[in-house]
Amino acid sequence: MEDKRKKNGGKRAGAGRKPKAAEQKLIEQLDGVIDSKEVIKELNKLVNKGDFRAIQLYFQYRWGKAKEQIDVTTNGDKISSISPIEWLRNASDSE
């Protein structure tokens, strides 16, 4: 029986992040098609009108996206520190 694990992973054509040069080329192409001054003027109009999405976009680019915090384990309750020895002690108590 052949070991097929040797064929997993590795380099594949087109895989991974594109080179920085390719990203820069795309930016230059977009700059040739889109007038950034007009885009900024339009964004300014929307922000001044109070458009929430425009304001959000502006803040994310100006100061970075806010840190997201998600509580998936405690429903907001505090977790007290428990040593592994206490885990074992509590497990043997319940048996």
MODELLER restraints for C-alpha pairs under 7 A, 6 or more apart:
rsr = mdl.restraints
at = mdl.atoms
rsr.add(forms.Gaussian(group=physical.xy_distance, feature=features.Distance(at['CA:43:A'], at['CA:54:A']), mean=6.35, stdev=0.5))
rsr.add(forms.Gaussian(group=physical.xy_distance, feature=features.Distance(at['CA:46:A'], at['CA:54:A']), mean=6.03, stdev=0.5))
rsr.add(forms.Gaussian(group=physical.xy_distance, feature=features.Distance(at['CA:47:A'], at['CA:54:A']), mean=5.55, stdev=0.5))
rsr.add(forms.Gaussian(group=physical.xy_distance, feature=features.Distance(at['CA:47:A'], at['CA:55:A']), mean=5.31, stdev=0.5))
